[in-house]
Amino acid sequence: MHSPHHPPLCWATISASTPDDYQRLLSSLTQLAQQDPTFRVSTNNESTETIIRFTGELHLEIIIDRLIREFKVEANVGKPQVSYRETIRKDSQAEGKFIRQSSGNGQYGHVKIRLEPNPGKGYDFVNQITGGSIPTQYITPIDAGIRQAMQGGVLASNEMVDIKVTLLDGSYHESYSSEMAFKIAGSMAFKEAAKKASPVLLEPVMYVEVLVPEDFIGVIVGDMNSRRGRIEGMEHRAGSQVIKAIVPLSEMFGYATHMRSSTQNRATFSMHFAHYEERPKLPGDGDETAGVVLRRNPNTQPPAADRLP
């Protein structure tokens, strides 16, 4: 079961079974998204893929069932993937220079910024420019370039969150500076600084409660541990035990079926979003970072233009 209020934490590609059904599929998905605020649809213009976002497996099953029953549309759905995020763990500084020389119409933008972790507070932009080293009209484009860069991350193209950016300094050219040049310079500076700021991958973790007869407590607890779960507590309820745990969403795919079969259909569970937390390095991740395994597979993250707000 899923709380109806948490954000779409998963995504998958979806395509029509036949080319003729493409428009029908798109209009059906759009109608479903209008009725359900936790379901989102976007198309990636580069690959003509349609991406759907949903809260979890059960939600996806309901969407597919409604497509078939109500809208009479068959679709091919890719393997559900978890929506990761990225953040930084230390301060860093970098500069971005966007300089293009061409006859009569050059481009010039130059910024220097500092990044700091901003846990739980989202994105903050602080302008510390004094003395006019960057004219006021270019400050907003710099901010916009940084926001755009944050949509694409530096580990595995995920949205970046909880970062404070301070604009320290820069320079401009009387003739060649433009809003676009400073937007690009801001984006370049951010990416450079983020790479140096110990970037980490964040994964959604779920609060899970399993109601289980006494005989099967060991089975459930052992399975939770194998799913990187942390048992937070247990309590008696009507002759059964309630096991409370925090478990990464990526480990919960297929859980309902597994739980039923391992407890002879006698356990039930509920699950809702808890928070995002740092994803540990796992076997098979590669040497650099947890993001490497994701970057290796081009299908594992949706394109940057298509990220959750």
HULIN-V535922 format. One record per backbone hydrogen bond with DSSP energy under -1.0 kcal/mol. CO is the residue of the C=O (numbers start at 1). NH is the residue of the N-H. Records with the same first field share a line. If there is no record, write none. Layout:
CO=NH + NH
This chain:
1=271
9=83
10=54
11=81
12=52
13=78
15=76
18=21
19=22
21=25
22=26
23=27
24=28
25=29
26=30
27=31
28=32
29=33
30=34
31=35
32=36
36=39
40=53
42=51
44=48
49=44
50=14
51=42
52=12
53=40
54=10
56=60
57=61
58=62
59=63
60=64
61=65
62=66
63=67
64=68
65=69
66=70 + 71
67=73
74=17
76=15
81=11
85=202
86=161
87=200
92=115
94=113
96=111
98=109
100=107
107=100
109=98
110=171
111=96
112=168 + 169
113=94
114=166
115=92
116=164
118=121
124=165
126=167
135=138
136=139
138=142
139=143
140=144
141=145
142=146
143=147
144=148
145=149
146=150
149=152
150=160
159=86
162=118
163=124
164=116
165=126
166=114
167=128
169=112
173=177
176=108
178=182
179=183
180=184
181=185
182=186
183=187
184=188
185=189
186=190
187=191
188=192
189=193
190=194
191=195
194=197
197=89 + 90
200=87
201=279
202=85
203=277
204=249
205=274 + 275
206=247
207=272
208=245
209=270
210=243
211=268
212=241
213=216
214=217
216=220
217=221
218=222
219=223
220=224
221=225
222=226
224=229
225=228
230=246
233=244
235=242
237=240
240=237
241=212
242=235
243=210
244=232 + 233
245=208
246=230
247=206
248=251
249=252
252=255
254=258
255=259
256=260
257=261
258=262
260=265
263=266
268=211
270=209
272=207
275=205
277=203
282=285
289=292
291=295
292=296
297=300
303=306
304=307
